[in-house]
């Protein structure tokens, strides 16, 4: 909802409009609070072990 609100604010006024500052702050806080995605584990060792069986 914050991104949609920001785009709506930008559409109704200019991108540099000070009236959109609160919406920008809300989007920034929302993005800061978003859960971090877990690191993807590197699967190269798994694939090398499988390949080693065929060599």
C-alpha positions, 0 to 999 in steps of 0.5 A: 500500500505504501508504494501505491500511495507514493505513486499516487502522490507523485501522479497528483503532484510532482516527484519533488513535491514536499507534500509527498515527504510523509509518504516517502518516509512511510515507504522507507520505514515499510522497506526497513521493517520488511523481513530479510530473505534468508541466504540461499545456500550454495549448491555447488558442492551438492552438484559436484558430489553428484557429478563425481559419481558419474566420473 
